[in-house]
Amino acid sequence: MPKTENVEQLYSLIYCRVSSKRQVLEGNGLDSQEKRCHDRSNAKGYIFEKSFPDEGISGSLFDRPAMQRLIAYIDAHPNKQFVVIFDDLKRFARDYVVHIKIKAELVNRGVKLECLNFNFEDSDENEFIEGILALHGELERKQNRTQVIQKQKARLERGFWAFCPPIGLKTVKTKEDGKVLVPAEPYATIFKEAIEGYETNILVTQDEVRQFIERKYREQGVTRQVSIHGVQETLRNPLYAGYIEYKPWGVERRVGRHKGIISKETFQNVQDKLLGRTKVHLRKDYSLDFPLRSWAVCAGCGNPYTGSWVGGRTRRYPTYACNHRECPYHFKSVQKGRIEPEFENLLKSKRIGEGVDGLAKAIFMDAWEDGKGAVLEDTKAVESQLLAIDEQIGNLAKRVGATDNQVLVEVYEAQISKLAEERKGIEPKQVEPQFTDEQFGTALDSVLQALENPLLLWKSENMEDIRTIQYMYFDEPPRYDYVNGFGTVKYSDAINLFSAFGSDKTPSVETEGNEPSSAKSD
């Protein structure tokens, strides 16, 4: 009786990959790869199981999402005999070491490999040819990367940004120059006001800049959160001043071909302030004669009030006015002697009670210690990442010294270069404390003094003290109506809390703002 040959059924898994998001969006590559692999599966009589496409993933990476899912799928079906089909060796990997590692992962699981343009055979000659093709794929990848870098560097040197734009800027395509940076609203205006406010000490600290940006975001319906690190990057970014710079490629700062959202003078003043080289003065239009100028806003249109001395028959009069042409109160003057006393009433209405200063100090000190702890944790996390990278670089350097294989030497050196670039990207994330304990203590004394007697700072001869009161007491600039005076005012949460402790109100009740009584006529 003749024997019946028992042929085990093979199940096909298809792996395909494209390396750029553009190929994914334009539909180039994945569909055609998958179709050719399906045709091979049908021609061989395999039972097709599943496709695993990697979209926009470099062939130099071992940890690819689809490849990891493919391996997990094989592990989840141990009783099936699989064959993995792919279109080209370059789709499998474009790095020699990665090629060897992925092949080992699959072969060790008993998986058969089939490539449409290469036959896997168990021979020394075939293994040699496979290695040469894998190295050739890696060489092509590196050459492509070099060409891309050369083109991008040339564009940077001509004054054009070659990467993704930061928040507040976007790229538009022009006939003459290709992609050029332009402002992106509403972020551009928000960042411009924030950076200029920091320059002029209207926003004294980086945390005030953060709070200002988040408040403007809320006004625009933006839910994005802002970190101190994000504020630091914004203040230091030369793109906002119309400069181009990319130090990793040796492109020094130069005037770009795009228009910045702030002046170059403002940018330099901000850098000097960040480095502590100079004390930036307040802008000239912030006069002690008109402390509410550019702070209080018109209830009719939402634009800030201006302030000026108006000439009369016998003398000049200090007045505030809204100069917005479309406002119903356009050029209607409000006497300084009317609006400023009403503003002082707002401060008096939120004066904290006796004994609350000790509570306030304890709260601020706790917040300060928590902040220092957070900075320390962030610093430790970054240091841990840097140590891990240094360890990997050290291990690779030892491998370079221990091998005579030039191919492996080049592979290790490429990995060292990649890790070094990764290290450069992590180093700027180290967060330095903005203030010392002594500086914080001095600032805290001023805050407690302002809480105890806000009118003392408000009536000082220092414009920074006046601005401190405004930003400390109010969550947003108060609106002033020409007829009815100040309406509902949104005090800061801290002021609401401390004033509630000093009154009959319970601090658990949310008090967003008060509507004070005000004069109805000049």
C-alpha positions as CSV (number, residue, x, y, z in Angstrom):
1,M,0.0,0.0,0.0
2,P,1.6,3.3,-1.1
3,K,2.4,5.9,1.7
4,T,0.5,9.2,1.7
5,E,2.8,12.2,2.0
6,N,1.6,14.4,4.9
7,V,2.2,18.0,3.9
8,E,1.6,20.5,6.7
9,Q,-0.6,23.4,5.7
10,L,1.2,26.8,5.7
11,Y,-0.5,30.0,6.8
12,S,0.8,33.3,5.3
13,L,1.4,36.6,7.1
14,I,2.1,39.6,5.0
15,Y,4.5,42.3,6.2
16,C,4.8,45.6,4.3
17,R,6.4,49.0,5.2
18,V,6.8,52.5,4.0
19,S,9.2,54.9,5.7
20,S,7.5,58.3,5.4
21,K,4.1,59.7,6.4
22,R,3.9,61.3,3.0
23,Q,3.8,57.9,1.4
24,V,1.0,56.9,3.8
25,L,-1.0,60.0,3.0
26,E,-0.5,59.8,-0.7
27,G,-1.2,56.0,-0.8
28,N,2.2,55.1,-2.3
29,G,3.6,51.7,-1.6
30,L,1.6,49.8,1.0
31,D,-1.3,48.7,-1.3
32,S,1.0,47.6,-4.1
33,Q,3.3,45.7,-1.7
34,E,0.4,43.9,-0.1
35,K,-1.1,43.0,-3.5
36,R,2.1,41.4,-4.7
37,C,2.5,39.5,-1.5
38,H,-1.2,38.3,-1.7
39,D,-0.5,37.1,-5.3
40,R,2.5,35.1,-4.0
41,S,0.5,33.6,-1.2
42,N,-2.3,32.5,-3.6
43,A,0.2,31.1,-6.1
44,K,1.9,29.0,-3.4
45,G,-1.4,27.7,-2.0
46,Y,-1.0,29.3,1.4
47,I,-4.0,30.2,3.6
48,F,-3.8,33.9,4.1
49,E,-4.2,35.0,7.8
50,K,-3.4,38.6,8.2
51,S,-1.4,41.7,7.0
52,F,0.9,43.8,9.1
53,P,1.6,47.2,7.6
54,D,4.1,49.6,9.2
55,E,3.2,53.1,8.2
56,G,5.9,55.8,8.2
57,I,8.4,53.7,10.1
58,S,12.1,53.7,9.3
59,G,13.8,50.4,8.3
60,S,16.6,51.1,10.7
61,L,14.4,50.4,13.7
62,F,13.9,47.1,15.4
63,D,11.0,48.1,17.6
64,R,8.3,48.6,14.9
65,P,4.6,48.5,15.9
66,A,3.5,46.2,13.1
67,M,6.5,43.9,13.3
68,Q,6.0,43.5,17.0
69,R,2.3,42.7,16.4
70,L,3.3,40.1,13.8
71,I,5.6,38.4,16.3
72,A,3.0,38.6,19.0
73,Y,0.4,37.0,16.6
74,I,2.8,34.1,15.9
75,D,3.4,33.6,19.6
76,A,-0.4,33.6,20.1
77,H,-0.9,30.7,17.6
78,P,1.9,28.2,18.4
79,N,0.1,25.3,16.6
80,K,0.2,26.9,13.2
81,Q,3.0,26.9,10.7
82,F,3.5,30.4,9.4
83,V,5.3,31.8,6.4
84,V,6.0,35.6,6.4
85,I,6.0,37.2,3.0
86,F,7.4,40.6,2.2
87,D,8.0,42.5,-1.0
88,D,11.7,43.4,-0.8
89,L,14.6,42.9,1.6
90,K,14.6,46.7,2.0
91,R,11.0,46.5,3.3
92,F,12.2,43.9,5.8
93,A,15.0,46.1,7.2
94,R,17.5,48.8,6.0
95,D,20.0,48.2,8.7
96,Y,22.3,45.2,8.8
97,V,22.1,44.5,12.5
98,V,18.3,45.0,12.6
99,H,18.0,42.6,9.6
100,I,19.9,39.9,11.5
101,K,17.9,40.5,14.7
102,I,14.4,40.4,13.1
103,K,15.3,37.3,11.0
104,A,16.6,35.5,14.2
105,E,13.3,36.4,16.0
106,L,11.2,34.8,13.3
107,V,13.4,31.8,12.4
108,N,13.8,30.9,16.0
109,R,10.0,30.6,16.1
110,G,10.0,28.2,13.2
111,V,8.7,30.7,10.7
112,K,9.5,30.4,7.0
113,L,10.6,33.6,5.2
114,E,9.7,34.5,1.6
115,C,10.9,37.6,-0.2
116,L,9.6,38.4,-3.7
117,N,13.0,39.4,-5.0
118,F,15.3,37.1,-3.0
119,N,15.3,33.3,-2.3
120,F,16.3,32.3,1.2
121,E,18.4,29.2,1.0
122,D,20.4,27.4,3.7
123,S,23.9,27.8,2.2
124,D,27.0,29.8,2.9
125,E,26.8,31.5,-0.5
126,N,23.2,32.5,0.0
127,E,23.9,33.9,3.5
128,F,26.8,35.9,2.1
129,I,24.6,37.4,-0.7
130,E,21.9,38.2,1.8
131,G,24.4,40.0,4.1
132,I,25.7,42.0,1.1
133,L,22.1,43.0,0.1
134,A,21.3,44.0,3.7
135,L,24.4,46.1,3.9
136,H,23.6,47.7,0.6
137,G,20.2,48.6,1.9
138,E,21.7,50.2,4.9
139,L,24.2,52.1,2.7
140,E,21.3,53.5,0.6
141,R,19.5,54.6,3.7
142,K,22.5,56.5,5.0
143,Q,23.2,58.0,1.6
144,N,19.5,59.1,1.3
145,R,19.7,60.6,4.8
146,T,22.9,62.4,3.9
147,Q,21.3,63.9,0.8
148,V,18.3,65.0,2.7
149,I,20.4,66.7,5.4
150,Q,22.5,68.4,2.7
151,K,19.4,69.8,1.1
152,Q,17.9,70.9,4.4
153,K,21.1,72.4,5.5
154,A,21.4,74.4,2.3
155,R,17.9,75.7,2.7
156,L,18.7,76.7,6.3
157,E,21.8,78.5,5.2
158,R,19.7,80.4,2.7
159,G,17.4,81.6,5.5
160,F,14.5,79.2,5.3
161,W,13.3,76.9,8.1
162,A,13.4,73.3,7.0
163,F,11.5,71.5,9.8
164,C,8.1,71.6,11.5
165,P,7.3,75.1,12.6
166,P,6.9,76.0,16.3
167,I,3.5,77.0,17.8
168,G,2.7,80.5,16.5
169,L,4.2,80.0,13.1
170,K,3.1,77.9,10.1
171,T,4.5,77.3,6.6
172,V,2.8,78.5,3.4
173,K,4.0,77.5,-0.1
174,T,5.1,80.3,-2.4
175,K,6.1,80.2,-6.0
176,E,9.4,82.0,-5.5
177,D,10.8,80.4,-2.3
178,G,8.8,77.3,-1.7
179,K,7.7,76.9,2.0
180,V,8.0,80.0,4.1
181,L,7.1,80.7,7.7
182,V,4.2,83.1,8.5
183,P,2.4,83.9,11.7
184,A,-0.3,81.4,12.8
185,E,-3.2,83.0,14.7
186,P,-4.3,83.2,17.4
187,Y,-1.0,81.9,18.8
188,A,1.2,84.4,17.1
189,T,-0.5,87.4,18.8
190,I,-0.6,85.7,22.1
191,F,3.1,84.8,22.0
192,K,4.0,88.3,20.8
193,E,2.1,89.9,23.8
194,A,3.7,87.4,26.2
195,I,7.3,87.9,25.0
196,E,6.9,91.7,24.9
197,G,5.3,91.6,28.3
198,Y,8.3,89.7,29.7
199,E,10.7,92.1,28.1
200,T,9.0,95.2,29.7
201,N,8.5,93.5,33.1
202,I,4.8,93.6,32.8
203,L,5.2,89.9,33.2
204,V,8.1,89.7,35.7
205,T,8.6,85.9,36.0
206,Q,8.3,83.0,33.6
207,D,5.4,81.7,35.6
208,E,3.5,84.9,35.0
209,V,4.2,84.4,31.3
210,R,2.8,80.9,31.6
211,Q,-0.3,82.1,33.3
212,F,-0.8,84.9,30.8
213,I,-0.6,82.5,27.8
214,E,-3.0,80.1,29.5
215,R,-5.5,82.9,30.2
216,K,-5.3,84.0,26.6
217,Y,-5.8,80.4,25.5
218,R,-9.0,80.2,27.5
219,E,-10.3,83.4,25.9
220,Q,-9.7,81.8,22.5
221,G,-11.2,78.4,23.5
222,V,-7.8,76.7,23.4
223,T,-7.4,73.9,26.0
224,R,-3.6,73.5,25.5
225,Q,-1.6,73.5,28.8
226,V,1.7,75.4,29.1
227,S,4.7,74.3,31.1
228,I,7.7,76.4,32.4
229,H,9.9,74.4,30.0
230,G,7.5,75.4,27.2
231,V,7.8,79.1,28.3
232,Q,11.6,78.9,28.3
233,E,11.6,77.5,24.7
234,T,9.2,80.2,23.6
235,L,11.3,83.0,25.1
236,R,14.5,81.5,23.6
237,N,13.3,80.6,20.1
238,P,15.0,82.9,17.5
239,L,12.4,82.0,14.9
240,Y,10.0,84.3,16.5
241,A,12.4,87.2,15.9
242,G,12.9,86.4,12.2
243,Y,16.2,84.5,12.8
244,I,17.3,81.1,11.5
245,E,19.6,78.9,13.6
246,Y,20.3,75.2,13.8
247,K,23.4,74.4,15.9
248,P,23.4,70.6,15.5
249,W,24.3,71.1,11.8
250,G,26.6,74.1,12.3
251,V,24.1,76.6,11.0
252,E,24.8,79.7,13.1
253,R,22.2,82.4,13.7
254,R,21.4,84.5,10.7
255,V,18.5,86.7,9.5
256,G,15.8,84.5,8.0
257,R,13.7,85.0,5.0
258,H,10.5,85.2,7.1
259,K,9.1,88.0,9.2
260,G,9.2,87.4,12.9
261,I,6.3,88.1,15.3
262,I,8.6,90.2,17.6
263,S,11.5,92.6,16.9
264,K,15.1,91.6,17.0
265,E,15.7,94.2,19.7
266,T,12.9,92.6,21.8
267,F,14.4,89.2,21.3
268,Q,17.9,90.4,22.4
269,N,16.4,92.1,25.5
270,V,14.7,88.9,26.5
271,Q,17.9,86.9,26.1
272,D,19.7,89.4,28.3
273,K,17.0,89.2,30.9
274,L,17.1,85.4,30.9
275,L,20.9,85.5,31.4
276,G,20.6,88.1,34.1
277,R,22.8,90.5,32.1
278,T,20.5,93.5,32.4
279,K,17.4,94.8,34.0
280,V,14.9,95.6,31.3
281,H,13.0,98.9,31.9
282,L,9.3,99.3,31.5
283,R,8.0,100.7,28.3
284,K,7.6,104.5,28.3
285,D,3.8,104.4,27.9
286,Y,3.5,102.7,31.4
287,S,3.4,106.0,33.3
288,L,2.8,106.4,37.0
289,D,0.4,109.1,36.0
290,F,-1.9,106.5,34.4
291,P,-1.4,103.1,36.2
292,L,-4.5,101.7,34.7
293,R,-3.5,102.4,31.1
294,S,-3.2,99.2,29.0
295,W,-4.6,97.3,32.0
296,A,-8.3,98.2,32.6
297,V,-10.3,97.4,29.5
298,C,-13.4,99.1,28.0
299,A,-16.6,97.2,28.7
300,G,-18.0,98.5,25.4
301,C,-15.4,96.8,23.1
302,G,-12.9,94.9,25.3
303,N,-9.9,97.0,24.2
304,P,-7.5,98.5,26.8
305,Y,-8.0,102.1,28.0
306,T,-5.4,104.7,27.1
307,G,-4.4,107.6,29.3
308,S,-3.2,111.1,28.6
309,W,-3.2,114.7,29.8
310,V,-5.9,116.7,28.0
311,G,-5.5,120.4,27.7
312,G,-8.3,122.7,29.0
313,R,-8.7,126.5,29.0
314,T,-6.6,127.1,32.1
315,R,-4.9,123.8,32.8
316,R,-4.4,120.1,31.7
317,Y,-6.5,117.2,33.0
318,P,-5.5,113.5,33.4
319,T,-8.1,111.3,31.7
320,Y,-8.6,107.8,30.4
321,A,-10.3,107.0,27.1
322,C,-11.1,104.2,24.7
323,N,-9.7,105.0,21.2
324,H,-11.2,102.0,19.4
325,R,-13.2,103.6,16.5
326,E,-16.0,101.0,16.5
327,C,-16.6,101.3,20.3
328,P,-19.9,103.1,21.4
329,Y,-17.7,104.9,24.0
330,H,-15.1,106.0,21.4
331,F,-13.1,109.0,22.7
332,K,-15.4,109.5,25.7
333,S,-13.1,110.6,28.5
334,V,-13.2,109.1,32.0
335,Q,-11.6,111.3,34.7
336,K,-8.6,109.9,36.5
337,G,-10.3,111.1,39.7
338,R,-13.2,108.8,39.0
339,I,-11.8,105.5,37.7
340,E,-8.8,105.1,40.0
341,P,-10.7,105.5,43.3
342,E,-13.2,103.0,42.0
343,F,-10.3,100.6,41.3
344,E,-9.0,101.2,44.8
345,N,-12.4,100.2,46.1
346,L,-11.9,96.9,44.4
347,L,-8.7,96.3,46.3
348,K,-10.2,97.3,49.6
349,S,-13.1,94.9,49.1
350,K,-10.7,92.0,49.0
351,R,-8.4,93.0,51.9
352,I,-7.5,89.9,53.9
353,G,-8.4,89.6,57.6
354,E,-6.1,89.5,60.6
355,G,-4.0,86.3,61.1
356,V,-4.4,85.2,57.5
357,D,-0.9,86.3,56.6
358,G,0.5,83.3,58.6
359,L,-1.7,80.9,56.6
360,A,-0.8,82.6,53.3
361,K,2.9,82.3,54.1
362,A,2.5,78.6,55.0
363,I,0.6,77.9,51.7
364,F,3.2,79.8,49.6
365,M,6.1,78.0,51.3
366,D,4.5,74.6,50.7
367,A,4.0,75.5,47.0
368,W,7.6,76.6,46.8
369,E,8.9,73.4,48.3
370,D,6.6,71.4,46.0
371,G,7.9,73.3,43.0
372,K,11.5,72.7,44.0
373,G,10.7,69.0,44.4
374,A,9.1,68.8,41.0
375,V,12.2,70.5,39.4
376,L,14.4,68.1,41.3
377,E,12.4,65.1,40.0
378,D,12.6,66.4,36.4
379,T,16.3,66.9,36.7
380,K,16.8,63.4,38.1
381,A,14.7,61.9,35.3
382,V,16.8,63.7,32.7
383,E,20.0,62.8,34.4
384,S,18.9,59.1,34.4
385,Q,18.2,59.2,30.7
386,L,21.6,60.8,30.0
387,L,23.3,58.1,32.2
388,A,21.5,55.3,30.3
389,I,22.6,56.8,27.0
390,D,26.2,57.2,28.2
391,E,26.2,53.6,29.3
392,Q,25.0,52.4,25.9
393,I,27.6,54.6,24.1
394,G,30.3,53.2,26.4
395,N,29.2,49.6,25.6
396,L,29.2,50.2,21.9
397,A,32.7,51.9,22.1
398,K,34.0,48.7,23.8
399,R,32.5,46.6,21.0
400,V,34.3,48.8,18.4
401,G,37.6,48.2,20.2
402,A,37.0,44.5,20.4
403,T,36.2,43.7,16.8
404,D,38.3,43.7,13.6
405,N,35.2,43.4,11.4
406,Q,34.9,46.8,9.5
407,V,31.2,46.3,8.8
408,L,30.5,45.9,12.5
409,V,32.7,48.9,13.3
410,E,30.6,51.1,11.0
411,V,27.4,49.7,12.4
412,Y,28.5,50.4,16.0
413,E,29.8,53.9,15.1
414,A,26.5,54.7,13.4
415,Q,24.6,53.7,16.6
416,I,27.0,55.8,18.7
417,S,26.3,58.8,16.5
418,K,22.5,58.2,16.8
419,L,22.7,58.0,20.6
420,A,24.9,61.2,20.7
421,E,22.2,63.1,18.7
422,E,19.6,61.7,21.1
423,R,21.6,63.0,24.0
424,K,21.8,66.5,22.5
425,G,18.0,66.5,22.3
426,I,17.6,65.6,25.9
427,E,20.2,68.0,27.4
428,P,18.1,71.2,26.8
429,K,15.2,69.6,28.8
430,Q,17.1,70.1,32.0
431,V,15.1,72.6,34.0
432,E,17.0,75.1,36.2
433,P,15.3,76.8,39.2
434,Q,14.3,80.3,38.4
435,F,15.1,81.7,41.8
436,T,17.1,80.9,44.9
437,D,15.5,80.5,48.4
438,E,16.7,83.9,49.3
439,Q,15.1,85.5,46.2
440,F,11.9,83.7,46.9
441,G,11.9,84.8,50.5
442,T,12.3,88.5,49.4
443,A,9.5,88.1,46.9
444,L,7.2,86.4,49.4
445,D,7.6,89.3,51.9
446,S,6.4,91.7,49.1
447,V,3.4,89.4,48.4
448,L,2.4,89.2,52.0
449,Q,2.7,93.0,52.3
450,A,0.5,93.4,49.3
451,L,-2.1,91.0,50.8
452,E,-2.1,92.9,54.1
453,N,-2.3,96.4,52.6
454,P,-2.7,96.4,48.8
455,L,-3.1,100.1,48.6
456,L,0.4,100.6,49.9
457,L,1.9,99.0,46.9
458,W,-0.7,100.4,44.6
459,K,0.3,104.0,45.6
460,S,4.0,103.3,45.4
461,E,6.3,105.1,43.0
462,N,7.4,101.8,41.5
463,M,5.5,100.6,38.4
464,E,6.6,97.0,39.0
465,D,4.8,97.1,42.4
466,I,1.7,98.4,40.7
467,R,1.8,95.7,38.1
468,T,2.4,93.1,40.8
469,I,-0.9,94.2,42.6
470,Q,-2.8,94.0,39.3
471,Y,-1.6,90.5,38.4
472,M,-1.9,89.2,42.0
473,Y,-5.4,90.4,42.6
474,F,-7.1,89.8,39.3
475,D,-7.5,86.7,37.1
476,E,-8.1,89.0,34.1
477,P,-8.1,92.8,33.5
478,P,-11.3,94.4,35.0
479,R,-13.8,95.8,32.6
480,Y,-14.9,99.4,33.1
481,D,-18.1,100.8,31.7
482,Y,-18.2,104.5,30.8
483,V,-21.7,104.8,32.4
484,N,-21.8,102.2,35.2
485,G,-18.1,101.9,36.2
486,F,-16.6,98.5,37.0
487,G,-18.9,95.6,36.6
488,T,-18.4,92.0,37.8
489,V,-14.7,91.5,38.6
490,K,-12.9,88.2,38.4
491,Y,-10.5,88.1,41.3
492,S,-7.7,85.5,41.4
493,D,-8.5,82.2,43.2
494,A,-5.8,82.9,45.9
495,I,-7.3,86.4,46.7
496,N,-10.8,84.9,46.9
497,L,-9.6,82.2,49.3
498,F,-7.6,84.5,51.6
499,S,-10.4,87.1,51.8
500,A,-12.9,84.4,52.6
501,F,-10.9,83.3,55.6
502,G,-10.9,86.8,56.9
503,S,-14.7,87.2,56.6
504,D,-17.9,85.4,57.4
505,K,-17.8,83.6,54.1
506,T,-16.7,80.0,54.0
507,P,-13.7,79.3,51.9
508,S,-15.3,76.2,50.4
509,V,-17.7,78.4,48.5
510,E,-16.4,79.3,45.0
511,T,-16.4,83.1,44.6
512,E,-15.5,84.1,41.1
513,G,-15.9,87.8,41.4
514,N,-17.7,90.7,43.0
515,E,-19.8,93.4,41.6
516,P,-18.8,96.6,43.5
517,S,-20.8,99.7,43.8
518,S,-19.4,102.6,41.6
519,A,-20.2,106.1,40.7
520,K,-22.6,106.6,37.9
521,S,-21.4,110.0,36.6
522,D,-18.2,112.0,36.3
